[in-house]
Amino acid sequence: MARVTADTAPEYLSQTAAPVRAHLSAATQLETFLTGAGALTLEQRMLLVDQALVLMEGNYVHLPLKIAMHAVNPVQRLRLIRRQLEQQTPAIMPPEWMFHSEMSKVFHSIRDLHTNYQLPEPFIGKIAFLPFRVEECTDGPEPRFLVTRITQGFSAPGFAPGVEVTHWSGVPIETAVELFAARFAGSNAAARRSRGIQSLTVRSLSAHLPPFEEWVTVSYTGADGTPRELRENWQVVENLPPMPGPTGEAALAMGVDYEAEEIGRANVMLFVPHVVEQQRAVDSGETPDSAAGETASTMPQVFTARTVQTPSGTFGHLRIHTFHVDSADAFVKEFVRLIGLLPQNGLIVDVRDNGGGLVLASELTLQTLTPRRITPEPFQFINTPLNLRICRNSPSLRPWVESMEQAVETGSTFSAGVPITPEARANAIGQQYFGPVVLITNARCYSATDMFAAGFQDHRIGTVLGTDDNTGAGGANVVTQGEIMTFFPIPDSPYVPLPNGAGMRVSIRRSLRVGDRAGTPLEDLGVVPDQRHRMTRRDLLESNVDLLARAGELLKAQPVRELTITDATRADGSLRLKLRTANIDRLDVYLDRRPRTSVDVPDGQAEVTVPGATAARAVRVDGFARGELVASRTQPL
């Protein structure tokens, strides 16, 4: 097979989908991209190590946990790198990629996707990719790895969705996945394996070193059963721009897997480019066209909503691709609008591959799916002199100060737990969907998505159906080194700007679960699903047909509730309510959160008169079935 030279662009790049064709046509081969990369001086390398030490020793909330669970010592490893640099000179220092490799190994050793070393120019914002996607199905006696998506314009003999990959550059595919899993950080075995599979064909060059190989040889069994090989060069291109995030101190309420966000945007560009066109329409003030069978969203990069037919019935399916948004309120508003347009007899909320985002967005959404009061997750700092200085000088962090000062005497490792999401906001609008709900997770759910899944399970909203044995297990609020400098200024600050656009992120506050698991860290432990589904070949190639069928079975087994206020009229100082109910036998009515009356009701129509309602501004009706709270409706008056 002839090798494509470094200055020859693959023909398929000029035949990709129209919305991304100009973007992808600017791709270069890895060999060309790496020519001349690397401009860090010895002093700049020392500065990067010093700043990493500040973050690890002074801010990193999971340091004791990681030392215990993974038998690593990132602080000592950084000190050793610093010592080695002191013994070098500009004339004899190793190539820059070796320095990046050592720094990356330290950060990856703690298996925390929140805490990253981000490579400087020219790697910032770049991705390396192959023009297809590989996924695993596990419903048989042995796992199988199938090509599931191909970039438009790319073709090879017998190469199509459904072909089975057997070897990766001569290595049996199962072994190759395990090797990549060991290299790419993940908090647990399921997360590492999932990241290993993902990294076969797409990588963020900001978060990881470039591939060592300039091309890969893929051995596969073609659609006709014939064994074949494909040799394909890695391509490097600028990623799609990130979605706008919150500004000001709201940016400090983030819980996001940086690499997952990068790869999520890359996958949109490579495999679902119509989303790019939809987003451009939204940005231009137009109504985006929806794909076949989908309900158009004003946030096409965030939500995909559709109605699905399953053997158990017709249900709503809402995919949340990310919580990385600039407004939590806008996120919740669009979520509520979409679930109102979907069938009301059962909802599948699907957060697979969601790397997180704004903690407020994830936690504020929970209230819309349950009548129970939401308790937001508490967050803790690790008690260090530097963190105490930061909290003393930052008004928004004052709630943590008293416990951190106390720790000087008590020796406590962590501060008190204080929620990032105000409890009043977490319960401000209340339940909006009254049918049963199933949540689908996988090992790439991370950070704010872990928190959403944990809150879903801890508040007993519905069944968590996992396609992996665990979520990604990221339980922290993450900030960048630059954000600490900007938003947490302190006298004699140890933080300094990083050279050449390099970056570092750190888990600064850890989250704890609530409910029956109250006080349990989310980091490394994650959310173990209530039910497990093993992905099938049909799932990978036919839009998750078996997975959705399993979710439909779970929904069908649950009762569908209804609690609708059809009319609310004041008369003679009383409030007369007309309601429509289903699978509810008792109603408790509150005016301005004060209990006023309780009545037994049959299914169907009901009327309730509530005295003393002259000045009431809001009514809340709680519905019960056999003494259990099962529905709640709040309405302003």
C-alpha positions as MATLAB code, in Angstrom:
seq = 'MARVTADTAPEYLSQTAAPVRAHLSAATQLETFLTGAGALTLEQRMLLVDQALVLMEGNYVHLPLKIAMHAVNPVQRLRLIRRQLEQQTPAIMPPEWMFHSEMSKVFHSIRDLHTNYQLPEPFIGKIAFLPFRVEECTDGPEPRFLVTRITQGFSAPGFAPGVEVTHWSGVPIETAVELFAARFAGSNAAARRSRGIQSLTVRSLSAHLPPFEEWVTVSYTGADGTPRELRENWQVVENLPPMPGPTGEAALAMGVDYEAEEIGRANVMLFVPHVVEQQRAVDSGETPDSAAGETASTMPQVFTARTVQTPSGTFGHLRIHTFHVDSADAFVKEFVRLIGLLPQNGLIVDVRDNGGGLVLASELTLQTLTPRRITPEPFQFINTPLNLRICRNSPSLRPWVESMEQAVETGSTFSAGVPITPEARANAIGQQYFGPVVLITNARCYSATDMFAAGFQDHRIGTVLGTDDNTGAGGANVVTQGEIMTFFPIPDSPYVPLPNGAGMRVSIRRSLRVGDRAGTPLEDLGVVPDQRHRMTRRDLLESNVDLLARAGELLKAQPVRELTITDATRADGSLRLKLRTANIDRLDVYLDRRPRTSVDVPDGQAEVTVPGATAARAVRVDGFARGELVASRTQPL';
ca = [
       0.000    0.000    0.000;
       1.487    3.351   -1.025;
       2.194    5.811    1.739;
       0.499    9.190    1.497;
       3.216   11.817    1.761;
       3.111   14.511    4.407;
       2.278   17.242    1.927;
      -0.596   15.352    0.301;
      -4.056   16.071    1.686;
      -6.409   13.068    1.681;
      -9.082   13.415   -0.976;
     -11.944   12.771    1.455;
     -11.276   16.064    3.272;
     -12.611   17.949    0.258;
     -15.745   15.773    0.201;
     -16.848   16.104    3.822;
     -20.254   17.530    4.752;
     -20.852   21.090    3.609;
     -21.218   22.693    7.072;
     -17.690   21.581    8.051;
     -15.945   21.117    4.701;
     -13.945   24.335    4.768;
     -12.940   23.664    8.367;
     -11.789   20.088    7.811;
     -10.061   20.907    4.535;
      -7.524   22.894    6.565;
      -6.340   19.703    8.318;
      -2.688   18.728    8.090;
      -1.003   15.415    8.625;
       0.536   14.808   12.015;
       4.084   14.733   10.672;
       3.670   18.187    9.119;
       1.977   19.625   12.188;
       4.781   18.532   14.515;
       7.524   20.087   12.406;
       8.993   22.930   14.416;
       6.653   22.443   17.408;
       8.193   23.320   20.746;
       9.527   26.647   21.968;
       9.686   26.410   25.774;
      12.903   27.631   27.385;
      14.454   25.905   30.368;
      13.228   28.706   32.642;
       9.675   28.317   31.309;
       9.767   24.583   31.980;
      10.825   25.258   35.572;
       8.024   27.772   35.950;
       5.447   25.195   34.792;
       6.718   22.661   37.313;
       6.655   25.264   40.108;
       3.069   26.247   39.322;
       2.031   22.593   39.226;
       3.512   22.179   42.699;
       1.534   25.178   43.980;
      -1.710   23.662   42.712;
      -0.998   20.146   43.953;
       0.225   21.152   47.427;
      -1.999   24.156   48.034;
      -5.274   23.542   46.187;
      -5.765   19.936   45.089;
      -8.681   18.609   47.114;
      -8.291   14.914   46.196;
      -4.590   14.564   47.030;
      -5.058   12.306   50.130;
      -7.638   10.171   48.284;
      -5.434    9.698   45.225;
      -2.357    8.814   47.262;
      -4.402    6.186   49.094;
      -6.418    4.727   46.201;
      -3.792    4.755   43.458;
      -0.519    4.590   45.422;
       0.911    7.675   43.711;
       2.782   10.745   44.923;
       2.408   13.515   42.322;
       4.084   16.121   44.548;
       7.288   14.092   44.847;
       7.291   13.324   41.129;
       7.080   17.048   40.368;
       9.926   17.755   42.775;
      12.056   15.207   40.960;
      11.294   16.789   37.594;
      12.266   20.168   39.067;
      15.546   18.735   40.301;
      16.298   17.244   36.888;
      15.653   20.593   35.222;
      18.080   22.278   37.609;
      20.779   19.933   36.337;
      20.138   20.773   32.678;
      21.305   23.648   30.485;
      19.619   25.117   27.397;
      22.208   23.328   25.282;
      21.580   19.855   26.661;
      17.938   19.902   27.739;
      15.818   17.080   26.243;
      13.292   17.733   23.436;
      10.172   19.560   24.538;
       7.920   16.575   23.900;
       9.831   14.654   26.601;
       9.131   17.414   29.112;
       5.430   17.400   28.182;
       5.455   13.629   28.500;
       6.795   13.753   32.050;
       4.324   16.458   33.093;
       1.432   14.577   31.519;
       2.434   11.368   33.300;
       2.278   13.135   36.676;
      -1.181   14.535   36.046;
      -2.496   11.317   34.512;
      -1.157    9.261   37.426;
      -3.818   10.678   39.747;
      -6.594    9.521   37.396;
      -8.504   12.769   37.738;
      -9.903   14.202   34.503;
     -10.554   17.505   36.271;
      -6.888   18.049   37.064;
      -4.987   18.541   33.831;
      -1.765   19.723   32.358;
      -2.723   21.420   29.086;
      -0.053   21.600   26.425;
       0.991   25.034   25.104;
       1.119   26.295   21.521;
       0.802   24.885   18.914;
      -1.304   22.153   20.555;
      -4.018   24.381   22.083;
      -7.433   23.709   20.569;
      -6.158   21.082   18.135;
      -7.431   17.551   17.672;
      -5.863   14.551   15.976;
      -8.358   12.294   14.225;
      -8.980    9.341   11.967;
     -12.122    9.491    9.804;
     -14.134    6.816   11.591;
     -15.324    5.818   15.033;
     -14.906    2.501   16.858;
     -17.248    1.302   19.626;
     -17.592   -1.855   21.695;
     -20.497   -4.253   21.998;
     -20.469   -6.656   24.931;
     -23.590   -8.782   24.536;
     -21.690  -11.877   23.385;
     -19.168  -14.168   25.054;
     -16.317  -11.876   23.950;
     -16.302   -8.120   23.383;
     -16.350   -6.986   19.765;
     -15.167   -3.685   18.326;
     -17.165   -2.294   15.443;
     -16.774    0.695   13.176;
     -19.970    2.641   13.869;
     -19.524    5.996   12.093;
     -17.536    7.184    9.093;
     -16.797   10.765    8.125;
     -18.654   11.757    4.959;
     -16.449   11.432    1.896;
     -14.184    8.726    3.294;
     -14.256    5.272    1.730;
     -12.178    2.111    1.596;
     -12.858   -1.370    0.138;
     -15.407   -3.208    2.275;
     -15.146   -0.537    4.960;
     -18.563    0.499    6.286;
     -20.423    0.816    9.588;
     -20.630   -2.644   11.094;
     -17.225   -4.005   10.063;
     -15.379   -5.639   12.927;
     -11.889   -4.440   13.844;
      -9.547   -7.311   14.746;
      -6.105   -5.667   15.059;
      -4.728   -2.175   15.573;
      -1.308   -1.641   13.951;
      -0.662   -5.345   14.311;
      -1.795   -5.564   17.945;
      -4.948   -7.580   18.753;
      -7.662   -4.981   19.259;
      -8.524   -6.082   22.820;
      -4.869   -5.700   23.827;
      -4.597   -2.345   22.055;
      -7.625   -1.033   23.948;
      -6.123   -2.097   27.275;
      -2.821   -0.414   26.401;
      -4.582    2.832   25.542;
      -6.764    2.536   28.648;
      -3.647    2.457   30.820;
      -2.326    5.589   29.125;
      -5.477    7.712   29.236;
      -6.652    8.688   32.714;
      -9.924    7.426   34.144;
     -11.122    7.197   37.721;
     -12.147    3.530   37.547;
     -11.714    0.499   35.307;
     -14.876    1.172   33.290;
     -13.868    4.783   32.675;
     -10.325    3.866   31.657;
     -11.500    1.261   29.166;
     -14.040    3.646   27.687;
     -11.351    6.327   27.259;
      -9.048    3.766   25.692;
     -11.613    2.932   23.013;
     -12.383    6.587   22.365;
      -8.703    7.481   21.943;
      -8.281    4.972   19.104;
      -9.522    7.520   16.578;
      -9.748   10.987   18.128;
      -7.556   12.820   20.651;
      -7.336   16.275   22.106;
      -3.792   17.556   21.641;
      -4.349   20.097   24.424;
      -4.979   17.327   26.943;
      -2.599   14.632   25.712;
       0.581   14.175   23.779;
       0.140   13.633   20.030;
      -0.034   10.025   18.835;
       3.396    8.376   18.715;
       2.597    6.810   15.343;
       2.097    8.918   12.209;
      -0.384    6.422   10.780;
      -2.303    3.356   11.929;
      -2.983    0.073   10.200;
      -6.460   -1.234   10.921;
      -7.174   -4.904   10.315;
     -10.879   -5.557    9.858;
     -13.359   -8.063    8.565;
     -15.257   -6.446    5.698;
     -18.986   -6.498    5.192;
     -18.504   -9.424    2.808;
     -16.525  -11.397    5.414;
     -13.172  -10.784    3.734;
     -10.247   -9.829    6.019;
      -8.744   -6.513    4.926;
      -6.357   -3.831    6.112;
      -6.649   -0.061    6.049;
      -3.685    2.260    6.523;
      -4.644    5.789    7.475;
      -2.637    8.834    8.509;
      -3.509   10.856   11.576;
      -4.830   14.291   10.640;
      -4.628   17.402   12.837;
      -7.129   20.251   12.679;
      -8.384   23.141   14.776;
     -11.384   21.980   16.794;
     -14.779   23.644   16.657;
     -14.870   26.603   19.059;
     -16.090   25.831   22.578;
     -19.617   26.750   23.532;
     -19.921   29.993   25.516;
     -19.619   29.325   29.221;
     -20.618   31.390   32.233;
     -18.733   34.591   32.895;
     -17.514   36.233   36.088;
     -17.577   34.223   39.289;
     -20.268   31.973   37.795;
     -17.399   30.405   35.843;
     -16.114   29.058   39.152;
     -19.164   26.785   39.534;
     -17.971   24.410   36.811;
     -17.584   20.681   36.926;
     -16.404   19.572   33.511;
     -14.081   17.075   31.858;
     -12.046   19.298   29.542;
     -10.998   16.448   27.271;
     -14.549   15.115   26.935;
     -15.779   18.550   25.891;
     -13.008   18.785   23.303;
     -13.765   15.344   21.896;
     -17.506   15.939   21.973;
     -17.096   18.939   19.666;
     -14.730   16.951   17.442;
     -17.305   14.170   17.097;
     -19.947   16.719   16.094;
     -17.627   18.035   13.379;
     -16.695   14.574   12.090;
     -19.926   12.611   12.391;
     -22.996   14.833   13.002;
     -22.184   18.030   11.088;
     -25.867   18.967   10.725;
     -25.640   20.123   14.367;
     -23.115   22.765   13.251;
     -25.660   24.036   10.735;
     -28.401   24.048   13.377;
     -26.226   26.058   15.760;
     -25.419   28.594   13.045;
     -29.145   29.055   12.473;
     -29.684   29.667   16.196;
     -26.790   32.130   16.293;
     -28.379   33.998   13.356;
     -31.709   34.255   15.138;
     -33.383   31.664   12.926;
     -35.326   28.550   13.851;
     -33.060   25.545   13.256;
     -34.205   22.686   11.074;
     -34.530   19.465   13.045;
     -33.261   16.120   11.871;
     -35.829   13.499   10.908;
     -37.879   12.436   13.909;
     -36.379   15.055   16.253;
     -37.965   18.009   18.032;
     -36.075   21.196   17.193;
     -34.149   22.683   20.110;
     -32.898   26.216   20.616;
     -29.762   24.536   22.011;
     -28.903   21.938   19.326;
     -25.425   21.276   20.717;
     -26.928   20.600   24.141;
     -30.165   18.666   23.559;
     -31.535   16.093   21.151;
     -35.235   15.390   21.749;
     -37.368   12.799   19.992;
     -40.200   10.337   20.411;
     -39.172    6.672   20.291;
     -41.197    3.561   19.598;
     -40.332    0.552   21.739;
     -41.997   -2.858   22.194;
     -43.299   -1.537   25.537;
     -44.822    1.641   24.130;
     -44.047    5.126   22.855;
     -41.886    7.316   25.084;
     -39.865   10.504   25.084;
     -36.093   10.355   24.643;
     -34.059   13.408   25.617;
     -30.299   13.280   25.118;
     -28.300   15.823   27.151;
     -24.942   16.113   25.386;
     -23.415   18.655   27.763;
     -24.098   20.888   30.754;
     -21.507   23.374   29.443;
     -23.768   26.408   29.026;
     -23.574   30.077   29.900;
     -26.918   30.193   31.740;
     -28.332   27.552   34.077;
     -31.774   29.168   33.933;
     -31.828   29.079   30.125;
     -30.748   25.427   30.231;
     -33.579   24.480   32.598;
     -36.108   26.511   30.615;
     -35.245   24.678   27.395;
     -35.213   21.314   29.193;
     -38.723   21.981   30.536;
     -39.959   23.131   27.124;
     -38.678   19.987   25.428;
     -40.039   17.501   27.969;
     -43.411   19.243   27.634;
     -43.417   18.422   23.901;
     -42.561   14.752   24.414;
     -44.952   11.955   25.459;
     -46.011   12.335   29.094;
     -46.303    8.631   29.880;
     -42.562    8.016   30.236;
     -39.253    9.801   29.662;
     -35.763    8.471   28.896;
     -33.099   10.990   29.907;
     -29.839    9.975   28.249;
     -26.567   11.521   29.498;
     -24.047    9.118   27.949;
     -20.737   10.729   26.957;
     -21.702   13.964   28.744;
     -18.524   15.398   30.293;
     -20.355   17.854   32.543;
     -20.310   21.627   32.684;
     -22.133   24.101   34.901;
     -22.958   22.507   38.257;
     -25.983   24.801   38.649;
     -27.458   23.565   35.354;
     -27.240   19.928   36.393;
     -28.572   20.367   39.920;
     -31.352   22.852   39.053;
     -32.746   20.389   36.501;
     -33.386   17.628   39.044;
     -36.393   19.384   40.617;
     -38.324   19.217   37.337;
     -38.507   15.417   37.486;
     -39.571   14.742   41.080;
     -42.018   15.894   43.753;
     -39.342   15.492   46.421;
     -37.371   18.439   47.721;
     -33.876   18.555   46.239;
     -30.852   18.727   48.518;
     -27.873   20.007   46.489;
     -24.553   18.263   46.987;
     -22.206   19.895   49.533;
     -18.661   20.812   48.479;
     -15.478   20.851   50.578;
     -12.051   22.445   50.299;
      -8.961   20.670   51.523;
      -7.606   22.596   54.491;
      -4.325   24.214   53.498;
      -2.871   27.635   54.392;
      -3.183   28.709   50.744;
      -6.843   27.717   50.462;
      -7.588   29.525   53.716;
      -5.959   32.696   52.379;
      -8.037   32.425   49.202;
     -11.318   31.954   51.076;
     -10.611   34.814   53.497;
     -10.043   37.189   50.573;
     -13.036   36.074   48.455;
     -16.534   37.153   49.582;
     -18.214   34.305   47.685;
     -16.112   31.745   49.609;
     -16.779   33.100   53.108;
     -19.176   30.225   54.031;
     -16.160   27.906   54.145;
     -13.886   30.155   56.238;
     -15.072   29.351   59.769;
     -14.563   25.604   59.432;
     -11.172   26.111   57.762;
     -10.004   28.337   60.602;
     -11.255   25.748   63.066;
      -9.147   23.122   61.293;
      -6.000   24.898   62.436;
      -6.903   23.631   65.930;
      -8.689   20.372   65.094;
      -6.467   19.164   62.264;
      -9.437   18.337   60.052;
      -8.435   17.433   56.519;
     -11.452   19.033   54.854;
     -13.627   22.076   55.399;
     -17.328   21.929   56.123;
     -19.501   20.957   53.173;
     -21.394   23.863   51.631;
     -23.557   23.577   48.476;
     -22.647   25.532   45.364;
     -26.289   25.449   44.244;
     -28.577   27.416   46.603;
     -31.256   25.091   47.955;
     -34.005   27.639   47.305;
     -33.121   27.774   43.595;
     -32.868   23.973   43.456;
     -36.568   23.860   44.419;
     -37.907   27.112   42.941;
     -40.027   25.736   40.072;
     -40.660   22.187   41.242;
     -41.871   19.174   39.330;
     -42.686   19.635   35.632;
     -42.818   16.040   34.365;
     -45.154   13.528   36.020;
     -44.545   10.303   34.134;
     -41.870    7.762   35.138;
     -38.275    8.581   34.218;
     -35.274    6.394   33.397;
     -31.739    7.805   33.312;
     -29.173    6.215   30.955;
     -25.496    6.561   31.914;
     -22.118    5.247   30.809;
     -18.472    5.472   31.864;
     -17.949    8.778   30.037;
     -20.438   10.613   32.246;
     -18.293   12.933   34.297;
     -18.289   15.801   36.759;
     -21.551   17.800   36.668;
     -23.085   14.798   34.890;
     -21.889   12.509   37.695;
     -23.567   14.963   40.090;
     -26.782   14.867   38.052;
     -26.765   11.055   38.071;
     -25.970   10.958   41.784;
     -28.771   13.419   42.558;
     -31.162   11.406   40.376;
     -30.326    8.250   42.319;
     -30.095    9.844   45.765;
     -33.523   11.495   45.415;
     -35.043    8.268   44.056;
     -36.318    9.972   40.912;
     -36.229    6.798   38.835;
     -34.091    3.913   37.639;
     -30.492    4.497   36.564;
     -29.786    2.241   33.575;
     -26.058    1.997   32.844;
     -24.320    0.716   29.741;
     -21.149    0.443   31.867;
     -20.577   -0.713   35.428;
     -19.978    2.841   36.656;
     -19.987    6.462   35.627;
     -16.725    8.347   35.100;
     -16.598    9.202   38.821;
     -15.631   12.865   38.741;
     -16.740   14.523   41.945;
     -15.326   18.031   42.067;
     -15.585   21.679   41.161;
     -12.739   22.536   38.790;
     -10.948   25.847   38.204;
      -8.062   26.821   35.985;
      -4.852   28.306   37.273;
      -5.748   31.495   35.398;
      -9.184   31.689   37.035;
      -7.592   31.450   40.470;
      -5.361   34.405   39.584;
      -8.300   36.425   38.210;
     -11.061   35.721   40.707;
      -9.131   34.882   43.883;
      -6.472   37.603   44.136;
      -4.429   37.468   47.334;
      -1.447   39.466   48.593;
       1.920   37.939   47.647;
       0.165   35.487   45.351;
       2.216   32.396   44.444;
       0.465   32.167   41.064;
       2.072   33.600   37.913;
       0.982   33.532   34.244;
       1.911   30.385   32.343;
       4.055   30.601   29.203;
       3.042   30.031   25.577;
      -0.621   29.467   26.375;
      -0.007   26.409   28.561;
      -2.756   25.657   31.052;
      -3.468   23.793   34.267;
      -6.754   22.873   35.908;
      -7.316   21.571   39.406;
     -10.109   20.028   41.457;
     -10.469   22.647   44.161;
     -13.681   21.544   45.933;
     -14.892   17.956   46.234;
     -18.563   16.970   46.194;
     -20.343   14.628   48.584;
     -23.499   12.654   47.978;
     -26.787   13.154   49.830;
     -29.710   10.963   50.832;
     -28.951    7.365   51.778;
     -25.321    7.838   50.685;
     -24.842   11.161   52.456;
     -21.195   12.036   53.012;
     -19.818    9.598   50.424;
     -17.348   11.198   47.983;
     -18.335   11.015   44.342;
     -14.722   11.053   43.121;
     -13.408    7.635   42.013;
     -16.562    5.898   43.329;
     -19.012    7.325   40.801;
     -22.613    6.223   40.371;
     -23.229    2.509   40.062;
     -26.371    1.978   37.954;
     -29.470    0.281   39.338;
     -29.766   -1.798   36.174;
     -27.087   -2.792   33.629;
     -27.521   -3.084   29.866;
     -24.822   -4.578   27.667;
     -24.578   -2.769   24.347;
     -25.469   -4.928   21.369;
     -24.521   -4.808   17.726;
     -28.027   -3.516   17.013;
     -27.496   -0.746   19.567;
     -24.323    0.433   17.850;
     -25.720    0.282   14.320;
     -29.461    0.879   14.759;
     -29.746    3.922   17.039;
     -29.640    2.081   20.400;
     -32.705    0.007   19.605;
     -32.123   -2.660   22.295;
     -31.042   -0.128   24.906;
     -34.190    1.922   24.380;
     -36.292   -1.244   24.456;
     -34.837   -2.056   27.881;
     -35.544    1.484   29.071;
     -39.098    1.130   27.760;
     -39.594   -2.053   29.805;
     -38.545   -0.181   32.951;
     -40.902    2.714   32.182;
     -43.867    0.467   31.425;
     -43.510   -1.182   34.837;
     -44.024    2.189   36.590;
     -47.343    4.036   37.107;
     -48.001    7.226   35.163;
     -49.102   10.070   37.417;
     -50.984   13.207   36.513;
     -51.531   16.306   38.609;
     -52.801   19.262   36.583;
     -54.415   22.449   37.882;
     -56.969   23.193   35.178;
     -58.432   26.266   36.898;
     -57.669   28.431   39.935;
     -60.274   31.038   40.885;
     -60.558   33.312   43.931;
     -64.021   33.907   45.360;
     -65.197   35.110   48.787;
     -61.670   34.960   50.193;
     -61.219   31.342   49.134;
     -59.335   29.675   46.318;
     -61.271   27.208   44.208;
     -59.103   24.701   42.384;
     -60.126   22.379   39.589;
     -57.672   19.543   39.073;
     -57.124   16.497   36.910;
     -55.379   13.569   38.592;
     -54.251   10.030   37.831;
     -52.889    7.382   40.225;
     -53.214    9.787   43.160;
     -55.499    9.256   46.159;
     -54.817   12.331   48.338;
     -54.059   16.001   47.801;
     -52.419   18.367   50.294;
     -52.710   22.055   49.431;
     -50.293   24.788   50.516;
     -50.658   28.546   50.105;
     -47.355   30.393   50.159;
     -45.787   27.186   51.535;
     -48.193   27.013   54.488;
     -50.444   23.905   54.774;
     -54.149   24.717   54.336;
     -56.133   21.590   53.537;
     -55.946   17.876   52.760;
     -58.556   15.924   50.770;
     -58.983   12.416   49.434;
     -59.606   12.314   45.669;
     -60.550    9.733   43.047;
     -58.798    9.509   39.696;
     -60.117   11.965   37.144;
     -61.563   15.379   38.006;
     -61.379   16.949   41.451;
     -62.388   20.259   42.999;
     -60.874   21.700   46.167;
     -61.818   24.872   48.021;
     -59.065   26.466   50.101;
     -60.103   29.171   52.587;
     -57.976   32.155   53.560;
     -56.541   32.763   50.094;
     -57.095   36.512   49.735;
     -53.423   37.514   49.787;
     -51.853   34.236   48.657;
     -49.277   34.542   45.898;
     -48.697   30.864   45.086;
     -50.372   27.506   45.535;
     -48.659   24.147   45.793;
     -50.565   20.890   45.526;
     -48.869   17.685   46.669;
     -50.275   14.386   45.452;
     -49.939   11.145   47.419;
     -50.514    7.471   46.661;
     -50.824    5.175   49.695;
     -49.113    7.771   51.855;
     -46.127    8.331   49.534;
     -45.506   11.699   47.889;
     -45.673   11.007   44.140;
     -46.458   14.343   42.466;
     -46.271   18.044   43.185;
     -47.488   21.071   41.247;
     -46.708   24.710   42.067;
     -48.506   27.608   40.398;
     -48.343   31.369   40.972;
     -51.631   33.118   41.651;
];
